[in-house]
Amino acid sequence: MYSHLRRLDFVWIEHPVYFLTLCTAGRRPALANEAAVAVLCAEFEAAPSRYGWSVGRFVAMPDHLHFFCVSNETPAASSLSRFMAGFKQWTAKGILRATGRAPPLWQKEFFDHVLRSDESYESKWRYVRENPVRAGLVSRADDWPYAGEITPITR
């Protein structure tokens, strides 16, 4: 292992909360509408039984999606990569069908960040929920209709 990564041998967070960002292909604005968010929420709600993951809070921006999730830590739980592959596959089919858009919907990769002990889920959420305000889409975060919470995540 590279010496500058040696510290990673000792990083272990039990039951981590992941902060994920998925971007649309070509950063096309495809997500900030009722039809797309209905598909996203349906898949978020199916995630515990389908993948063994629970989704907490989310914000759907026009060209990207932020959400928090945790593994249910069961033997049947999928890896994060398998969860994301399945999630992207099902949501792409549903959103493309609902909105009449042409494929692809998602970029191939996704961005993940593990919240560490010095990071608070609440403080990260406060930052994320202000995205629509920073983007000039609304004047108050509470006015953005494409955000919510599926399952409370406590840490």
Residue pairs with C-beta under 8 A, 6 or more apart in sequence:
1 8
1 9
13 114
13 116
13 117
15 70
15 71
15 73
15 155
16 70
16 114
16 115
17 56
17 68
17 69
17 70
17 114
17 115
17 121
17 153
17 155
18 68
18 69
18 70
18 80
18 112
18 113
18 114
18 115
19 66
19 67
19 68
19 112
19 113
19 114
19 115
19 124
19 128
20 65
20 66
20 67
20 68
20 69
20 84
20 110
20 111
20 112
20 113
21 64
21 65
21 66
21 110
21 111
21 112
22 64
22 65
22 84
22 88
22 106
22 107
22 110
22 111
23 63
23 64
23 65
23 106
23 107
23 110
24 30
24 31
24 63
24 64
24 105
24 106
24 107
25 104
25 105
25 106
25 107
27 63
27 64
28 63
28 101
29 62
29 63
30 36
30 62
30 63
30 95
30 99
30 101
30 105
31 37
31 40
31 60
31 61
31 62
31 63
31 64
31 65
31 95
31 146
32 60
32 61
32 62
32 137
32 146
33 99
33 146
34 145
35 95
35 98
35 99
36 60
36 95
36 98
36 99
37 60
37 145
37 146
38 98
39 91
39 94
39 95
39 98
40 58
40 60
40 65
40 91
40 95
41 148
41 150
42 94
43 87
43 90
43 91
43 94
44 55
44 58
44 67
44 150
45 150
46 90
47 53
47 54
47 55
47 69
47 83
47 87
48 54
48 72
48 151
50 86
51 77
51 78
51 82
51 83
51 86
51 87
52 71
52 72
52 74
52 76
52 77
52 78
52 83
53 69
53 70
53 71
53 72
53 77
53 78
53 80
53 83
54 69
54 70
54 72
54 150
54 151
54 153
55 67
55 68
55 69
55 150
55 151
56 67
56 68
56 69
56 70
56 121
56 149
56 150
56 151
56 152
56 153
57 67
57 68
57 125
57 128
57 129
57 147
57 148
57 149
57 150
57 153
58 65
58 66
58 67
58 68
58 147
58 148
58 149
58 150
59 65
59 66
59 67
59 128
59 129
59 131
59 132
59 144
59 146
59 147
60 146
60 147
61 131
61 132
61 135
61 137
61 146
62 137
66 128
66 131
68 115
68 121
68 124
68 125
68 153
69 83
69 153
70 153
71 77
71 80
78 86
80 112
84 110
88 105
88 106
88 110
91 105
91 106
92 103
92 104
92 105
92 106
95 101
95 105
96 102
96 103
96 105
115 121
115 124
115 155
121 153
121 155
129 141
129 144
129 147
130 141
132 138
132 141
132 143
132 144
132 146
132 147
133 139
133 140
133 141
133 144
137 144
138 144
141 147
